[in-house]
Amino acid sequence: MATTPLLPKNVNPLQLQAVAHRLNAWRARRQRGQRIPEEIWNSAVSLARVHGLNPTAAALKLNYYDLQRRLGVAPIRRPRPPAQSNFIELAPPSAPSLCEGDTLELVRASGPRVILRLAHANPKDLRPLVQLFLSQRS
């Protein structure tokens, strides 16, 4: 007795039923290690173009990524957030303090930037400000 596969709610069972029955019949008589016939794959690809990749793969119990490859859809790649940098350049080692008109520029790898224009500031006094800037999440 053949059973009808459970289909996702958004898929019309009449459109997938023929392919599902052919695939189930092939699975029942296949030999170990035998590949799914190209004819069935082509039918599954056609259905995926109409119903979508995930509903078709779920309804036919096919490997999502195999069907995706045959459909020719590139996987979605999400960009990684930029790496955080802890690099700080305060002043040349020979300069004990910032002079009139000097600037201090802080730039994080993720983009935020702070430019300070200070007169006669000691870099040691700026350390808490630099630590606060680097500890903030952007």
Secondary structure, DSSP 4 states (H G I P E B T S, - for coil): ---PPP--TTS-HHHHHHHHHHHHHHHHHPPTTPPPPHHHHHHHHHHHHHH-HHHHHHHHT--HHHHHHHHTPPPP-PPPPPPP------S-TT-SSPPTT-EEEEE-TTS-EEEEE-SS--HHHHHHHHHHHHHS--
